[in-house]
Amino acid sequence: MAVEADRLLRYPLAPLLAAQALWVGLRAERLPEPPGPRSGTRGTGPLLRLLILGDSSAAGVGAETQDTALSGCLARALSAHVTLDWHLEGETSATTKTSLAKRPKLPDRPFDLALLIHGVNDTTRLTAPRTFRARQIALMDALRARHGVGRFVLSGVPPMQHFPLLPQPLRWVLGQQAARLDAELARLASEREEVSHLPLALPFEPHLVARDGFHPSEAAYALWSEMLATEILKDGCAASGATSTRNR
């Protein structure tokens, strides 16, 4: 099996990549998680109980408030079609591994659908694709067992080769790694009927990046949430997912 070029070059490039990672860590602007509600109920129609679980993008870093972050934009989009009962568990620097460890802190209640947003921090930690896959499966299995989740939407790993904050060749190396992890999410969706994968196919335009050069802007959250809402509502899956969970 051929080894990808970026993997071969990690070792000779290691001193440069480490120096660039340190430089990014010192230079990066630390944007806070925005204030605002992280749970609520709104809308009319079939009940959809939604869990949003993930990293700083799930938490809305880059937006001024939760209302203009992913959760707020997604709640507005979905509540036009369903009665949305939603809960957000997003945290800066979260990986799939830390979300697994966070499970005991989740509300002790059922959810119909879980939106999982992981990959950037798994990428920066150079998590092996098979490890990432195994942890994603473990997280989904745990959420199904404890919360009765009947459907999962895996938001795609962002193409990190387009992140303005990152210098080359670090940007290229992380972009290649991100693509491998995203391919694992797509493979999981192809293998499991209850799982879908939404590639993060946003335009690479300056106004869609927050001022830190790393997180989505409010405009990006608005576009991303519309894409996610379309995926969640596809083929009436929102209503059918809620019904199947209530009948358990």
C-alpha positions as CSV (number, residue, x, y, z in Angstrom):
1,M,0.0,0.0,0.0
2,A,1.4,3.4,-1.1
3,V,2.2,5.9,1.7
4,E,0.9,9.4,1.0
5,A,3.5,12.1,0.3
6,D,2.6,14.2,3.4
7,R,3.1,11.2,5.7
8,L,6.5,10.4,4.2
9,L,7.5,14.1,4.6
10,R,6.3,14.5,8.2
11,Y,9.6,13.2,9.6
12,P,12.1,15.3,7.5
13,L,9.8,18.3,8.0
14,A,9.2,17.7,11.7
15,P,11.3,20.5,13.0
16,L,9.7,23.0,10.6
17,L,6.2,21.8,11.3
18,A,6.8,21.9,15.0
19,A,8.1,25.5,14.8
20,Q,5.1,26.5,12.6
21,A,2.7,24.9,15.0
22,L,4.3,26.8,17.9
23,W,4.2,30.0,15.9
24,V,0.4,29.5,15.1
25,G,-0.3,28.8,18.8
26,L,1.5,32.1,19.8
27,R,0.0,34.2,17.0
28,A,-3.6,32.9,17.0
29,E,-6.3,35.2,18.4
30,R,-8.2,33.3,21.1
31,L,-11.9,33.9,20.3
32,P,-14.3,33.0,23.1
33,E,-17.3,30.7,22.9
34,P,-20.3,33.1,22.3
35,P,-22.9,33.7,25.0
36,G,-26.5,32.7,24.7
37,P,-28.8,29.7,25.3
38,R,-27.5,26.2,24.5
39,S,-30.9,24.5,24.7
40,G,-34.5,25.3,23.9
41,T,-37.7,24.4,22.2
42,R,-39.2,26.2,19.2
43,G,-41.4,25.7,16.1
44,T,-44.5,23.7,15.3
45,G,-45.0,20.3,13.8
46,P,-43.5,16.8,14.5
47,L,-41.2,16.8,17.5
48,L,-37.4,16.5,16.8
49,R,-35.1,16.1,19.8
50,L,-31.7,17.2,18.6
51,L,-28.3,16.9,20.2
52,I,-25.4,18.9,18.8
53,L,-22.1,17.6,20.1
54,G,-18.6,18.7,19.1
55,D,-15.8,21.2,19.0
56,S,-15.4,25.0,19.0
57,S,-17.3,25.3,15.7
58,A,-20.2,23.5,17.3
59,A,-19.9,25.9,20.2
60,G,-20.1,28.8,17.8
61,V,-16.6,30.3,18.1
62,G,-16.3,33.1,15.6
63,A,-19.9,34.4,16.2
64,E,-20.9,37.1,18.6
65,T,-23.8,35.2,20.2
66,Q,-25.3,31.7,20.0
67,D,-28.2,33.2,18.0
68,T,-25.8,33.9,15.1
69,A,-23.7,30.8,15.7
70,L,-24.4,27.3,14.3
71,S,-26.9,26.2,16.9
72,G,-29.0,29.4,16.7
73,C,-29.0,29.4,12.9
74,L,-29.8,25.7,12.7
75,A,-32.6,26.0,15.3
76,R,-34.2,28.8,13.2
77,A,-33.9,26.7,10.0
78,L,-35.4,23.5,11.5
79,S,-38.1,25.2,13.6
80,A,-39.8,26.3,10.3
81,H,-40.6,22.6,9.7
82,V,-40.6,20.8,13.1
83,T,-41.0,21.4,16.8
84,L,-37.3,21.4,17.7
85,D,-36.2,20.5,21.2
86,W,-32.4,21.0,21.0
87,H,-29.4,20.8,23.2
88,L,-25.8,21.9,22.5
89,E,-22.7,20.4,24.0
90,G,-19.8,22.1,22.2
91,E,-16.4,22.9,23.6
92,T,-13.2,24.5,22.4
93,S,-10.5,22.0,21.6
94,A,-12.9,19.0,21.8
95,T,-11.9,15.8,20.0
96,T,-13.9,12.7,19.5
97,K,-12.0,11.2,22.5
98,T,-12.9,14.1,24.8
99,S,-16.6,14.0,23.6
100,L,-16.6,10.3,24.6
101,A,-15.3,11.2,28.0
102,K,-18.0,13.9,28.3
103,R,-20.9,11.5,27.9
104,P,-21.7,11.2,31.6
105,K,-22.2,15.0,31.7
106,L,-24.9,15.0,29.0
107,P,-28.5,15.5,30.0
108,D,-30.2,12.2,31.0
109,R,-32.8,12.4,28.4
110,P,-33.6,10.9,24.9
111,F,-32.6,12.4,21.6
112,D,-33.9,11.5,18.2
113,L,-30.9,12.8,16.2
114,A,-27.3,13.6,17.0
115,L,-25.3,16.1,14.9
116,L,-21.6,15.3,15.5
117,I,-19.0,17.9,14.7
118,H,-15.5,16.7,15.1
119,G,-12.3,16.4,13.1
120,V,-10.3,19.7,13.3
121,N,-8.7,18.9,16.7
122,D,-8.4,15.2,15.8
123,T,-6.5,16.4,12.7
124,T,-4.1,18.7,14.6
125,R,-3.3,15.9,16.9
126,L,-2.6,13.7,13.8
127,T,-5.1,11.0,15.1
128,A,-4.8,7.9,12.9
129,P,-7.8,7.5,10.6
130,R,-8.6,4.0,12.0
131,T,-8.5,5.4,15.6
132,F,-10.7,8.3,14.6
133,R,-13.2,5.9,13.0
134,A,-13.2,3.6,16.0
135,R,-13.9,6.5,18.4
136,Q,-16.7,7.8,16.1
137,I,-18.3,4.4,16.2
138,A,-17.9,4.2,20.0
139,L,-19.4,7.6,20.4
140,M,-22.4,6.8,18.2
141,D,-22.9,3.4,19.9
142,A,-22.8,5.1,23.4
143,L,-25.3,7.8,22.3
144,R,-27.6,5.2,20.9
145,A,-27.5,3.1,24.1
146,R,-27.9,5.9,26.6
147,H,-30.0,8.4,24.8
148,G,-31.9,6.3,22.2
149,V,-30.4,8.3,19.3
150,G,-31.9,6.8,16.1
151,R,-30.0,8.9,13.5
152,F,-26.7,10.6,13.2
153,V,-25.5,13.4,10.9
154,L,-21.7,13.6,10.7
155,S,-20.6,17.1,9.6
156,G,-17.6,16.9,7.3
157,V,-14.1,17.7,8.5
158,P,-13.2,21.2,7.1
159,P,-10.6,21.3,4.3
160,M,-7.8,22.7,6.5
161,Q,-5.6,23.5,3.5
162,H,-7.7,26.6,3.1
163,F,-7.4,27.9,6.6
164,P,-5.7,31.4,6.3
165,L,-4.0,31.2,9.7
166,L,-1.9,28.2,8.8
167,P,1.4,28.7,7.0
168,Q,2.8,26.3,4.5
169,P,3.8,23.4,4.6
170,L,1.8,22.9,7.9
171,R,-1.4,23.9,6.0
172,W,-0.8,21.2,3.4
173,V,0.0,18.5,5.9
174,L,-3.1,19.2,8.0
175,G,-5.2,19.5,4.9
176,Q,-4.2,16.0,3.8
177,Q,-4.8,14.6,7.2
178,A,-8.2,16.3,7.4
179,A,-9.2,14.8,4.1
180,R,-8.3,11.3,5.3
181,L,-10.5,11.7,8.5
182,D,-13.3,13.1,6.4
183,A,-13.1,10.0,4.2
184,E,-13.6,7.9,7.2
185,L,-16.8,9.7,8.1
186,A,-18.1,9.3,4.5
187,R,-17.2,5.6,4.7
188,L,-19.1,5.2,8.0
189,A,-22.2,6.8,6.4
190,S,-22.0,4.4,3.4
191,E,-21.9,1.4,5.8
192,R,-24.6,2.4,8.3
193,E,-28.2,3.2,7.3
194,E,-28.8,5.5,10.3
195,V,-25.7,7.6,9.6
196,S,-25.3,10.4,7.0
197,H,-22.3,12.5,6.2
198,L,-22.4,16.1,5.0
199,P,-19.2,17.3,3.4
200,L,-18.3,20.9,4.5
201,A,-18.5,22.3,1.0
202,L,-18.5,26.0,1.8
203,P,-16.9,28.5,-0.7
204,F,-13.4,29.6,0.3
205,E,-14.1,33.3,0.5
206,P,-12.6,35.8,3.1
207,H,-16.0,36.8,4.5
208,L,-16.7,33.2,5.5
209,V,-13.7,33.1,7.9
210,A,-13.7,34.7,11.4
211,R,-11.1,37.3,12.2
212,D,-8.8,34.6,13.8
213,G,-8.3,33.0,10.3
214,F,-9.4,29.6,11.7
215,H,-13.1,29.5,12.7
216,P,-16.2,30.1,10.6
217,S,-17.7,33.6,10.5
218,E,-21.4,34.3,11.2
219,A,-22.0,34.3,7.4
220,A,-20.4,30.8,7.3
221,Y,-22.5,29.6,10.2
222,A,-25.7,30.7,8.3
223,L,-24.7,28.8,5.2
224,W,-23.5,25.8,7.0
225,S,-26.7,25.6,9.1
226,E,-28.9,25.7,5.9
227,M,-26.9,22.8,4.5
228,L,-27.3,20.8,7.7
229,A,-31.0,21.6,7.9
230,T,-31.5,20.3,4.4
231,E,-29.6,17.1,5.3
232,I,-31.5,16.6,8.6
233,L,-34.9,17.1,6.9
234,K,-34.1,15.1,3.8
235,D,-36.8,12.5,2.9
236,G,-38.8,13.4,6.0
237,C,-36.1,11.9,8.2
238,A,-36.7,14.4,11.0
239,A,-40.2,13.3,11.7
240,S,-39.5,9.6,11.1
241,G,-36.5,9.7,13.5
242,A,-38.6,11.3,16.2
243,T,-41.4,8.8,15.9
244,S,-39.0,5.8,16.0
245,T,-37.4,7.0,19.2
246,R,-40.7,7.7,20.9
247,N,-41.8,4.2,20.1
248,R,-38.8,2.5,21.7
